Amino acid sequence: MNIAYWLVAGLLALFYFYAGTLKVIRSRDHLRSMMAWVDRIPLPALRALGTVEILGATGLLLPPLTGIAPSLAPAAAVGFVLLQTGAIAVHLTGEDRRVALNVGLIATAAVTVWLATGL
């Protein structure tokens, strides 16, 4: 169970760290080709979202790794479930109806929550 957590949480953290970093450092023009919804939210909100993703990725890895506040790991995974639920709502209310990635991320985060409870 421990190995499964590190595999799933590691991949999820890698995805969110990458996506969050792009949202924090890239311009809206560079993000538009990957994320059609970026024009629908203010730039400070986009930067904040990227920061939340980076912090969440850190929350998946550091607490179990250090043994300090390990209950933060499932909390971070629950946060990603909620984040992707909101992302699906944003996609469905706009012109971009592609939500397969979001559903996959919800499923992965939910599995991470389950695996983190066994740490």
Residue frames as qw, qx, qy, qz and C-alpha x, y, z in Angstrom:
[[0.000, 0.888, 0.461, 0.000, 0.00, 0.00, 0.00],
 [0.329, -0.771, 0.100, 0.535, 2.89, 2.33, 0.80],
 [0.376, -0.127, 0.598, 0.696, 4.51, 1.78, -2.61],
 [0.183, 0.620, 0.683, 0.340, 1.18, 2.34, -4.34],
 [0.132, -0.915, -0.261, 0.278, 0.72, 5.64, -2.49],
 [0.331, -0.614, 0.312, 0.645, 4.14, 6.89, -3.54],
 [0.333, 0.152, 0.703, 0.609, 3.56, 5.93, -7.17],
 [0.068, 0.744, 0.617, 0.247, 0.11, 7.50, -7.43],
 [0.244, -0.905, -0.172, 0.303, 0.83, 10.53, -5.24],
 [0.449, -0.417, 0.374, 0.696, 4.17, 11.08, -6.95],
 [0.279, 0.325, 0.652, 0.626, 2.60, 11.15, -10.41],
 [0.074, -0.857, -0.500, -0.099, -0.22, 13.39, -9.21],
 [0.376, -0.791, 0.001, 0.483, 2.23, 15.75, -7.51],
 [0.436, -0.144, 0.495, 0.737, 4.40, 15.86, -10.63],
 [0.171, 0.596, 0.629, 0.468, 1.41, 16.77, -12.78],
 [0.192, -0.918, -0.348, 0.009, 0.22, 19.51, -10.43],
 [0.473, -0.617, 0.140, 0.613, 3.68, 20.91, -9.82],
 [0.372, 0.085, 0.551, 0.742, 4.21, 21.21, -13.57],
 [0.030, 0.698, 0.590, 0.406, 0.76, 22.66, -14.29],
 [0.341, -0.869, -0.267, 0.238, 0.97, 25.04, -11.33],
 [0.476, -0.430, 0.243, 0.728, 4.41, 26.27, -12.32],
 [0.269, 0.341, 0.573, 0.695, 3.18, 27.00, -15.84],
 [0.132, -0.829, -0.502, -0.209, 0.26, 29.01, -14.45],
 [0.449, -0.784, -0.096, 0.417, 2.57, 31.01, -12.20],
 [0.411, -0.480, 0.348, 0.693, 5.35, 31.84, -14.67],
 [0.321, 0.242, 0.669, 0.625, 3.87, 31.77, -18.18],
 [0.219, 0.163, -0.035, -0.961, 1.95, 34.54, -19.86],
 [0.633, 0.349, 0.469, -0.508, -1.70, 34.17, -20.74],
 [0.586, 0.602, -0.344, -0.419, -0.75, 33.99, -24.43],
 [0.209, 0.403, -0.891, -0.019, 1.52, 30.99, -23.85],
 [0.310, 0.035, 0.857, -0.411, -1.11, 29.21, -21.75],
 [0.606, 0.346, 0.064, -0.714, -3.98, 29.74, -24.19],
 [0.555, 0.335, -0.674, -0.354, -2.90, 26.93, -26.51],
 [0.271, 0.046, -0.935, 0.225, -2.97, 24.43, -23.61],
 [0.040, -0.448, -0.743, 0.496, -5.82, 25.88, -21.56],
 [0.062, 0.499, 0.527, 0.685, -8.64, 27.47, -23.51],
 [0.365, -0.782, -0.503, -0.035, -10.29, 28.80, -20.35],
 [0.532, -0.235, -0.222, 0.782, -7.46, 31.16, -19.27],
 [0.042, 0.298, 0.196, 0.933, -9.14, 34.21, -20.79],
 [0.465, -0.596, -0.522, -0.395, -12.22, 33.65, -18.63],
 [0.638, -0.672, -0.285, 0.243, -10.51, 34.37, -15.29],
 [0.004, -0.976, 0.205, -0.071, -8.40, 37.31, -14.09],
 [0.610, 0.513, -0.525, 0.299, -4.64, 36.90, -14.22],
 [0.183, -0.505, 0.640, -0.549, -4.19, 37.17, -10.42],
 [0.850, -0.108, 0.300, -0.420, -6.70, 34.32, -9.98],
 [0.882, 0.388, -0.267, 0.014, -4.77, 32.24, -12.52],
 [0.302, 0.567, -0.619, 0.452, -1.54, 32.88, -10.62],
 [0.506, -0.374, 0.529, -0.570, -3.24, 32.01, -7.32],
 [0.954, 0.092, 0.034, -0.282, -4.57, 28.78, -8.82],
 [0.715, 0.478, -0.460, 0.222, -1.06, 27.85, -9.90],
 [0.035, -0.531, 0.628, -0.567, 0.25, 28.58, -6.42],
 [0.766, -0.204, 0.350, -0.500, -2.47, 26.39, -4.87],
 [0.944, 0.259, -0.183, -0.086, -1.53, 23.56, -7.23],
 [0.464, 0.530, -0.584, 0.403, 2.16, 23.82, -6.28],
 [0.315, -0.428, 0.580, -0.617, 1.32, 23.90, -2.57],
 [0.897, -0.038, 0.148, -0.415, -1.04, 20.93, -2.96],
 [0.832, 0.377, -0.396, 0.096, 1.65, 18.93, -4.77],
 [0.170, 0.503, -0.646, 0.548, 4.02, 19.70, -1.93],
 [0.588, -0.294, 0.415, -0.629, 1.33, 18.64, 0.56],
 [0.953, 0.106, -0.158, -0.235, 1.06, 15.24, -1.10],
 [0.784, 0.342, -0.425, 0.295, 4.75, 14.51, -0.69],
 [0.158, 0.554, -0.517, 0.633, 6.37, 16.36, 2.21],
 [0.618, -0.457, 0.313, -0.559, 4.14, 15.37, 5.16],
 [0.993, -0.079, 0.011, -0.083, 4.43, 11.59, 4.59],
 [0.709, 0.478, -0.336, 0.394, 8.09, 11.94, 3.69],
 [0.107, 0.529, -0.486, 0.688, 9.01, 13.86, 6.84],
 [0.424, -0.338, -0.808, 0.229, 6.44, 12.34, 9.18],
 [0.015, -0.217, -0.332, 0.918, 5.34, 15.84, 10.19],
 [0.485, 0.365, 0.257, -0.752, 1.56, 16.28, 10.03],
 [0.134, -0.039, 0.895, 0.423, 0.96, 13.30, 7.72],
 [0.289, 0.592, 0.711, -0.244, -2.79, 14.01, 7.80],
 [0.176, 0.681, -0.122, -0.700, -2.07, 16.87, 5.40],
 [0.084, -0.183, 0.831, 0.519, -1.49, 14.39, 2.55],
 [0.127, 0.477, 0.861, 0.121, -5.10, 13.16, 2.34],
 [0.072, 0.783, 0.320, -0.528, -6.25, 16.75, 2.87],
 [0.000, 0.524, -0.459, -0.717, -4.21, 17.84, -0.16],
 [0.073, 0.094, 0.908, 0.401, -5.68, 15.01, -2.22],
 [0.105, 0.674, 0.701, -0.209, -9.23, 15.99, -1.17],
 [0.026, 0.724, -0.022, -0.689, -8.35, 19.54, -2.18],
 [0.019, -0.269, 0.706, 0.655, -7.43, 18.27, -5.65],
 [0.106, 0.432, 0.889, 0.112, -10.77, 16.44, -5.92],
 [0.065, 0.798, 0.425, -0.422, -12.53, 19.72, -5.10],
 [0.067, -0.587, 0.345, 0.729, -10.27, 21.69, -7.45],
 [0.054, -0.030, 0.833, 0.550, -11.05, 19.40, -10.37],
 [0.116, 0.614, 0.772, -0.114, -14.77, 19.46, -9.58],
 [0.060, 0.808, 0.116, -0.575, -14.60, 23.24, -9.97],
 [0.102, -0.400, 0.620, 0.667, -12.52, 22.83, -13.13],
 [0.167, 0.320, 0.891, 0.276, -15.21, 20.63, -14.66],
 [0.104, 0.793, 0.510, -0.316, -17.78, 23.32, -13.88],
 [0.025, -0.702, 0.239, 0.671, -15.59, 25.95, -15.58],
 [0.136, -0.134, 0.811, 0.554, -15.18, 23.75, -18.65],
 [0.132, 0.477, 0.862, 0.109, -18.88, 22.93, -18.92],
 [0.080, 0.828, 0.365, -0.418, -20.01, 26.55, -18.55],
 [0.013, 0.668, -0.381, -0.639, -17.66, 27.66, -21.33],
 [0.710, 0.516, -0.278, -0.391, -17.09, 26.54, -24.86],
 [0.287, 0.446, -0.845, 0.064, -14.47, 23.95, -23.87],
 [0.849, -0.238, 0.046, -0.469, -16.33, 20.76, -23.01],
 [0.725, 0.272, -0.611, 0.164, -13.28, 18.48, -22.77],
 [0.524, -0.648, 0.330, -0.443, -13.36, 17.12, -19.22],
 [0.948, 0.030, -0.316, 0.033, -11.78, 13.66, -19.59],
 [0.477, 0.367, -0.510, 0.615, -8.49, 14.82, -18.04],
 [0.315, -0.451, 0.327, -0.768, -10.37, 16.41, -15.14],
 [0.902, -0.218, -0.062, -0.367, -12.33, 13.21, -14.48],
 [0.848, 0.180, -0.408, 0.285, -9.10, 11.21, -14.57],
 [0.213, 0.432, -0.474, 0.737, -7.48, 13.62, -12.12],
 [0.620, -0.411, 0.174, -0.645, -10.48, 13.34, -9.78],
 [0.970, -0.079, -0.205, -0.104, -10.21, 9.54, -9.86],
 [0.668, 0.307, -0.449, 0.508, -6.45, 9.66, -9.25],
 [0.089, -0.473, 0.400, -0.781, -6.84, 12.11, -6.36],
 [0.797, -0.330, 0.032, -0.504, -9.62, 9.96, -4.86],
 [0.929, 0.042, -0.330, 0.163, -7.36, 6.88, -5.01],
 [0.379, 0.427, -0.445, 0.690, -4.63, 8.98, -3.38],
 [0.478, -0.491, 0.238, -0.688, -7.01, 9.90, -0.54],
 [0.951, -0.185, -0.103, -0.225, -7.76, 6.21, -0.01],
 [0.818, 0.211, -0.360, 0.396, -4.10, 5.19, -0.12],
 [0.129, 0.544, -0.379, 0.737, -3.06, 8.06, 2.17],
 [0.677, -0.507, 0.111, -0.522, -5.44, 6.89, 4.90],
 [0.982, -0.126, -0.123, 0.061, -3.40, 3.68, 5.13],
 [0.473, 0.611, -0.409, 0.485, -0.05, 5.43, 5.65]]
